Amino acid sequence: MRSKKIDRPQILVSLNSTYIPTGQCDCDGGDCACDLSPLTELTSDFRLSLGMSETEFVRVPNSQMMNLDDTYSICFGTYHPVAVLNQSAIYLLEQFTNPHKLDDIAIEHPNIDPIDLQAAIQELYQARLIAPNNYSSFNLNEIPETLTAWLHITDRCNLRCDYCYLPHEPKDMSIDIGKAAIESTFRSATLNNYRRVKLKYAGGEALLCSPLIKDLHLYAQSLSKETDIILDGVVLSNGTLITPEIIEMLQILNLRLMISLDGLSNFHNIQRSYASGKGSFQDVERGIKIALKNGIIPDISITVSGRNAEGLPDLLEWILEYNLPFSLNFYRENELSASYEDLQLEESRLIEGMLAAFKVIELKLPNRSLLGSLIDRANLASPHKRTCGVGQSYLVFDYKGQIAKCQMQLHKTISASKTQDPLTLVRQDKAGIQNLSVEEKEGCRTCEWKYWCTGGCSLATFKATGRYDIQSPNCNIYKALYPEALRLEGLRLIKYSSPTNTNSI
């Protein structure tokens, strides 16, 4: 076999592809895949086997390649992080299409320095692009490390957003009910062997009850120490009530902040206004700037609808100018918003607006991964089987301490905070929303994107089709956008990453 010279293979791995950053997305439409488990862990035998000269290695299964340009391609698959490879690295990877020992590769390429060759192969191995031929434990880990609890601390809100699913009654959670909800969450976390608890303080407008947030999170911190369970917390806010004092409180409590912003000026105001009808954009913009000035970088949650899709490019340019993390989430119809027909997602219009926003992102690629934030509930960073944690690793407490499976069905409670292990009851419930595995959904089983999309939001699918076991009504939108989202990540990696292997072989 004629040896081919390989010059400087480059393997650029997306650092956020294996483990999803907690809090990258705190969308108010449901607990997203950012809280789901990463790729399955490798066993110790797998880690050590590269040093065994007699071990045969092969390219991992279900791996796909997409060209970025004449030099680079992006490699994505079920069992490895997203990676960008240059032509030399692709050539080396292709040598493992069939099982090969390291010594065999060296024999087939006698002009390559053995030390340099082994270093390059080591990079492929560390990127999980190759594996021992006898390794058979390729499975997606469906056991999450984090139990998430949504605390609906108030139904009050100073805004009247057209797509909101809440009636905004003047009712708040009491401190006793809040503590009971947190105790219940930690009980379930302990009984079900969770390493982390994530609390989402929400409403209504949660900051209308900022003293309650403080008292509850201090209590949660004490339980975290008692149980040795890691605590994460985020406040979901419309951003209009942000003050330096609020930011100081969040910093002291180590709480993150998510702010909803749907566009610049009127593109925000047309769907997020005060009860008086006055637009809220100026106050939200001021709140974001106060947060930044005082040391907190808020996550920006964008709800994309038929009204604001064409305003996405300007919004993304503004967000990237401030280098803010963000998530793009599609509007979901509910009983209170059904009369606003112009909020509906029209495929061609939405795709056009999203692609125009992607063009803006391409010109200002941020230094953080976008794989978990660009397209609604789809998470291209880490393959998984369920769209979110609803019904699996998610509890929703209303202001009375009653527990629902999803905050968009807050009125459909199935348990209460005094229950010994409410999570088990949530998992056993067959009457409410069913968050099925993508492998149980018609139209998804043979789709190349199934472990990234997982069939979309179960509740939205049921509302549109009357079924949980079928693909999302947004399927065509997703398929049109996924390749472009991957392309953006590939370009971002090229821009920011240093080659993991600088050896010339």
C-alpha positions in Angstrom: 0.0 0.0 0.0 1.5 3.3 -1.0 2.1 5.7 1.9 0.5 9.1 1.8 2.2 12.1 3.5 0.0 13.6 6.2 0.7 17.2 7.2 -0.4 18.5 10.6 -3.7 16.9 11.3 -6.0 19.2 13.2 -8.8 17.9 15.4 -10.8 20.7 17.0 -13.2 19.4 19.6 -16.2 21.4 20.9 -15.5 21.7 24.6 -19.3 22.0 25.3 -20.2 18.9 23.3 -19.5 16.3 26.0 -20.9 18.1 29.0 -23.7 20.6 28.7 -23.0 23.8 30.8 -25.7 24.1 33.5 -27.7 27.2 32.9 -26.7 27.7 29.2 -30.5 27.6 28.6 -33.2 28.3 31.1 -36.0 28.6 28.8 -39.4 29.4 30.3 -41.2 27.0 28.0 -39.9 23.8 29.6 -36.8 22.3 31.1 -34.6 21.8 28.1 -32.1 19.2 27.1 -29.3 21.3 28.6 -30.0 19.5 31.9 -29.9 16.0 30.4 -27.0 13.6 30.8 -23.9 13.8 28.6 -22.5 11.0 26.4 -22.0 7.7 28.2 -18.9 7.6 30.2 -16.0 5.4 29.1 -14.9 2.5 31.3 -11.4 2.4 32.8 -10.5 -0.5 30.4 -11.4 1.7 27.5 -9.2 4.5 28.8 -6.2 2.2 29.3 -6.5 0.1 26.1 -4.8 2.6 23.9 -1.5 1.6 25.4 -2.0 -2.0 24.4 -0.1 -2.5 21.2 -2.1 -5.6 20.3 -5.5 -3.7 20.6 -7.3 -3.1 17.3 -9.0 0.2 17.0 -11.9 1.2 14.7 -13.9 4.3 13.9 -16.9 4.6 16.3 -20.3 3.8 14.9 -23.0 6.3 13.8 -20.5 9.0 13.0 -21.2 11.5 10.2 -19.1 14.0 8.3 -20.2 17.3 6.7 -17.9 19.5 4.7 -17.3 23.1 5.9 -15.0 24.2 3.1 -12.1 22.8 1.0 -9.9 22.3 4.2 -12.2 21.4 7.0 -15.2 19.1 7.7 -17.3 18.8 10.8 -17.7 15.3 12.3 -20.7 14.6 14.5 -22.1 11.4 15.9 -24.0 9.6 18.6 -21.0 8.6 20.6 -18.4 11.4 20.3 -18.3 15.2 20.7 -18.7 17.4 17.7 -15.2 17.9 16.1 -13.7 19.7 13.2 -11.1 17.8 11.2 -8.8 19.0 8.4 -8.2 16.8 5.4 -5.1 15.2 7.0 -7.0 14.2 10.1 -9.9 12.9 8.0 -7.4 10.7 6.0 -6.0 9.3 9.2 -9.4 8.6 10.6 -10.4 6.8 7.5 -7.6 4.3 8.1 -9.7 3.0 10.9 -12.8 2.3 8.8 -11.7 -1.3 9.3 -10.1 -2.5 12.5 -6.3 -1.7 12.7 -3.6 -2.1 15.3 -1.3 0.8 15.8 1.6 -1.2 14.6 -0.3 -2.0 11.4 -0.8 1.7 10.7 2.9 2.3 11.2 3.8 -0.5 8.8 1.4 0.9 6.1 3.0 4.3 6.5 6.7 3.8 6.8 7.6 7.3 6.0 5.8 8.6 9.1 7.6 9.0 12.3 6.1 6.4 14.7 6.1 8.8 17.6 4.3 11.5 15.6 1.9 8.9 14.3 1.0 7.6 17.7 0.4 11.2 18.9 -2.0 11.9 16.1 -3.9 8.7 16.8 -4.0 9.6 20.5 -5.9 12.7 19.5 -8.4 10.8 17.6 -8.9 8.5 20.6 -9.2 11.4 23.0 -11.9 12.9 20.8 -13.7 9.5 20.9 -13.5 9.2 17.1 -11.9 5.8 17.4 -12.5 3.0 19.9 -11.2 -0.5 20.7 -12.7 -2.9 18.2 -14.0 -5.1 21.1 -15.7 -2.2 22.9 -19.4 -2.9 22.9 -20.8 -0.5 25.5 -22.0 2.2 23.1 -25.1 3.4 24.9 -26.7 6.8 25.6 -26.8 7.4 29.3 -30.4 8.2 30.3 -29.7 8.7 34.0 -29.2 12.5 34.5 -27.1 13.8 37.4 -29.4 16.8 38.1 -32.9 16.9 39.5 -34.6 20.2 38.5 -37.4 21.8 40.4 -39.4 24.8 39.1 -40.7 26.9 42.0 -43.7 29.0 40.9 -43.3 31.5 43.7 -45.9 33.9 42.4 -48.6 34.2 39.8 -48.3 38.0 39.8 -46.6 39.8 36.9 -46.2 43.4 35.8 -46.3 42.3 32.2 -49.1 40.8 30.0 -47.2 38.9 27.4 -49.5 37.6 24.7 -48.1 34.1 24.6 -48.1 33.6 28.4 -49.9 30.5 29.7 -50.7 32.0 33.2 -53.8 34.0 34.4 -51.7 36.3 36.7 -53.8 36.0 39.8 -52.5 38.0 42.8 -51.2 34.9 44.7 -47.8 34.2 46.1 -46.0 31.2 47.6 -45.6 31.3 51.4 -42.2 30.8 53.0 -43.4 27.6 54.6 -44.7 26.1 51.4 -41.5 27.1 49.6 -39.3 25.4 52.2 -41.5 22.3 52.0 -41.1 22.2 48.2 -37.3 22.5 48.6 -37.3 19.8 51.3 -39.3 17.6 48.9 -36.9 18.2 46.1 -33.9 17.2 48.2 -35.7 14.1 49.5 -36.4 12.9 46.0 -32.8 13.8 45.0 -31.4 11.7 47.9 -33.8 8.7 47.4 -33.0 8.7 43.7 -29.2 9.2 43.9 -29.0 12.6 42.2 -25.7 14.5 42.6 -27.2 17.9 41.9 -30.3 19.9 42.5 -31.2 22.8 40.3 -33.9 25.3 41.5 -35.6 27.6 39.1 -37.3 30.6 40.8 -40.1 31.6 38.5 -43.5 33.2 38.2 -45.3 35.4 37.1 -42.4 37.7 37.7 -40.2 36.1 40.3 -38.5 39.4 41.3 -41.8 40.7 42.7 -40.9 38.3 45.5 -37.2 38.9 45.8 -37.1 38.6 49.7 -38.8 35.2 49.3 -36.1 34.1 46.8 -33.4 35.1 49.3 -35.0 33.2 52.2 -35.7 30.1 50.1 -32.3 29.9 48.5 -30.5 30.3 51.9 -32.6 27.4 53.1 -31.7 25.4 50.0 -28.0 26.1 50.6 -28.3 24.7 54.1 -29.9 21.5 52.8 -27.3 21.2 50.1 -24.6 21.1 52.8 -26.6 18.6 54.9 -27.1 16.2 52.0 -23.8 16.8 50.2 -25.9 17.4 47.0 -24.6 20.2 44.7 -27.0 23.1 44.4 -27.5 25.3 41.3 -30.1 28.1 41.1 -31.4 30.5 38.6 -34.0 33.3 38.6 -36.3 33.6 35.6 -37.2 37.2 35.0 -38.7 39.6 32.5 -35.9 42.0 33.3 -38.0 45.0 34.1 -37.3 45.1 37.9 -33.5 44.7 37.9 -31.7 47.0 40.2 -28.1 47.1 41.6 -29.5 45.8 44.9 -31.2 42.8 43.1 -27.9 42.0 41.4 -26.0 42.2 44.6 -28.5 39.7 46.2 -28.1 37.3 43.3 -24.3 37.5 43.6 -24.3 36.9 47.4 -26.6 33.8 46.9 -24.6 32.6 43.8 -27.8 32.7 41.7 -27.8 33.0 38.0 -30.2 35.2 36.0 -32.2 34.5 32.9 -34.0 37.4 31.2 -36.6 37.2 28.4 -35.9 39.4 25.4 -37.7 38.8 22.2 -36.4 41.5 19.9 -35.2 45.1 19.7 -37.8 47.9 20.3 -41.1 47.0 18.7 -40.2 43.4 17.9 -40.1 42.9 21.7 -43.0 45.2 22.6 -45.5 43.5 20.2 -45.5 40.4 22.4 -44.2 41.6 25.8 -46.0 44.7 27.1 -47.2 46.0 30.4 -50.8 45.6 31.5 -51.3 49.2 30.3 -50.2 48.3 26.8 -46.9 50.1 27.1 -43.9 48.2 25.6 -41.3 46.9 28.0 -38.2 46.9 25.8 -36.5 50.0 27.3 -36.9 48.7 30.8 -35.6 45.2 29.9 -32.6 46.8 28.1 -31.9 48.9 31.1 -32.1 45.8 33.4 -29.7 43.9 31.2 -27.2 46.7 31.3 -27.5 47.1 35.1 -26.8 43.4 35.5 -23.7 43.6 33.2 -22.4 46.8 34.9 -22.7 45.1 38.3 -21.0 41.8 37.4 -23.7 39.4 36.3 -24.0 38.1 32.8 -27.6 37.1 32.2 -28.7 34.3 29.9 -31.1 35.7 27.3 -34.2 33.6 26.5 -35.8 34.5 23.1 -39.2 33.3 22.2 -39.5 33.1 18.4 -43.0 33.6 17.0 -44.6 34.7 13.8 -44.5 38.3 15.0 -40.8 38.7 15.7 -39.0 36.2 13.4 -37.9 38.9 11.0 -36.4 40.9 13.8 -34.1 38.1 14.9 -31.0 39.3 13.0 -30.9 42.7 14.7 -31.6 41.1 18.1 -28.7 38.6 17.6 -26.4 41.4 16.5 -27.2 43.3 19.7 -26.8 40.2 21.9 -23.5 39.3 20.4 -22.2 42.8 20.8 -22.6 42.3 24.5 -21.4 38.7 24.3 -24.4 37.4 26.1 -25.4 33.7 26.2 -28.8 33.1 24.6 -31.3 30.5 23.6 -33.8 30.6 20.7 -37.1 28.9 21.7 -40.1 28.5 19.5 -43.5 29.8 20.6 -45.9 27.2 21.9 -49.6 27.8 21.7 -51.6 27.5 24.9 -55.2 28.0 26.0 -54.6 31.7 26.8 -52.7 32.5 23.6 -54.7 30.6 21.0 -56.7 33.7 19.9 -53.4 35.4 18.7 -53.1 33.7 15.4 -50.2 35.9 14.2 -48.0 34.2 16.9 -48.2 30.9 15.0 -45.0 29.6 13.4 -45.3 29.7 9.6 -42.5 27.4 8.2 -41.0 29.5 5.4 -41.2 32.7 7.4 -39.6 31.2 10.5 -36.8 29.5 8.5 -36.0 32.7 6.7 -35.8 34.6 9.9 -33.7 32.0 11.6 -31.3 31.7 8.7 -30.9 35.5 8.6 -30.0 35.4 12.3 -27.5 32.6 11.6 -25.8 34.9 9.0 -25.4 37.6 11.7 -23.9 35.0 14.1 -21.5 33.8 11.5 -20.0 37.4 11.3 -19.7 37.6 15.1 -19.0 34.1 16.3 -18.9 34.0 20.1 -16.3 32.2 22.2 -18.9 29.8 23.6 -20.6 26.8 22.1 -23.9 27.4 20.4 -24.9 23.8 19.9 -27.4 23.8 22.8 -29.0 27.2 22.2 -29.7 27.8 18.5 -32.7 25.7 17.7 -35.6 25.4 20.2 -35.6 22.1 22.2 -33.0 20.5 20.0 -29.6 20.1 21.6 -26.9 19.3 19.0 -24.2 19.3 21.7 -25.0 16.0 23.3 -27.1 13.1 21.9 -30.0 12.1 24.1 -33.3 10.3 23.8 -35.8 12.7 25.5 -36.4 16.3 24.6 -36.4 17.5 28.2 -36.6 16.3 31.8 -40.4 16.5 32.2 -41.7 13.3 33.7 -38.2 12.0 34.3 -36.0 14.4 36.3 -38.3 17.5 36.8 -40.7 18.7 39.4 -42.9 21.7 39.2 -44.3 23.3 42.3 -47.2 25.8 42.2 -47.6 28.5 44.8 -49.8 26.1 46.9 -47.1 23.4 47.0 -48.9 21.1 44.6 -46.7 19.3 42.0 -47.1 19.2 38.3 -45.0 17.5 35.6 -44.6 20.6 33.3 -45.1 24.3 34.1 -47.2 24.7 31.0 -49.6 22.3 32.7 -49.3 23.9 36.1 -53.0 23.3 36.7 -52.6 19.5 36.3 -51.1 18.5 39.6 -50.4 14.9 40.6 -48.8 15.2 44.0 -47.8 17.6 46.8 -44.7 18.7 48.5 -45.4 16.6 51.6 -45.1 13.4 49.6 -42.1 11.4 50.6 -40.8 10.9 47.0 -42.8 13.0 44.5 -40.4 12.2 41.7 -41.4 8.6 41.7 -45.1 9.6 41.4 -44.2 11.9 38.5 -42.4 9.1 36.7 -45.3 6.7 37.3 -48.0 9.0 36.1 -49.6 8.0 32.8 -52.5 10.5 32.7 -50.6 13.7 32.0 -48.0 14.7 29.5 -45.8 11.8 28.3 -42.2 12.6 27.5 -41.5 9.5 25.4 -38.1 8.4 24.1 -37.4 9.4 20.5 -37.3 5.7 19.7 -41.0 5.4 20.5 -42.0 8.2 18.1 -43.4 7.6 14.7 -41.4 9.4 12.0 -38.4 9.7 14.3 -37.0 6.2 14.5 -35.1 6.3 11.2 -34.2 10.1 11.2 -30.5 10.9 11.2 -31.2 13.7 13.7 -33.2 11.7 16.2 -30.7 11.7 19.1 -30.3 15.5 18.8 -33.9 16.6 18.1 -35.7 13.7 20.0 -38.9 14.6 18.3 -39.4 18.1 19.8 -41.6 19.3 22.7 -44.1 16.5 23.6 -46.8 19.0 24.7 -46.6 21.0 21.5 -46.8 17.8 19.5 -49.8 16.6 21.4 -51.6 19.9 21.0 -51.1 19.7 17.2 -51.7 16.0 16.6 -53.4 14.5 19.7 -50.5 12.1 20.1 -47.3 11.9 22.0 -45.7 9.1 20.0 -45.2 11.1 16.7 -42.7 13.5 15.3 -42.9 17.3 16.0 -45.1 19.5 13.8 -41.9 21.6 13.5 -40.0 18.7 12.0 -39.4 20.4 8.6 -38.2 23.6 10.4 -35.7 21.6 12.5 -34.3 19.7 9.5 -33.8 22.9 7.5 -31.8 24.5 10.4 -29.7 21.7 11.9 -27.0 21.6 9.2 -26.6 25.3 9.4 -26.3 25.2 13.2 -23.6 22.6 12.9 -21.8 24.6 10.3 -21.8 27.6 12.6 -20.3 25.5 15.4 -17.6 24.3 13.0 -16.7 27.8 11.9 -16.6 28.8 15.6 -14.2 26.0 16.4 -11.9 27.0 13.6 -11.9 30.6 14.7 -11.2 30.0 18.4 -9.6 26.6 18.9 -6.0 25.7 18.7 -5.2 22.4 17.0 -5.0 19.7 19.6 -2.2 18.1 17.6 0.5 20.3 16.2 2.8 17.5 15.1 3.7 17.3 11.5 3.6 13.7 10.3 
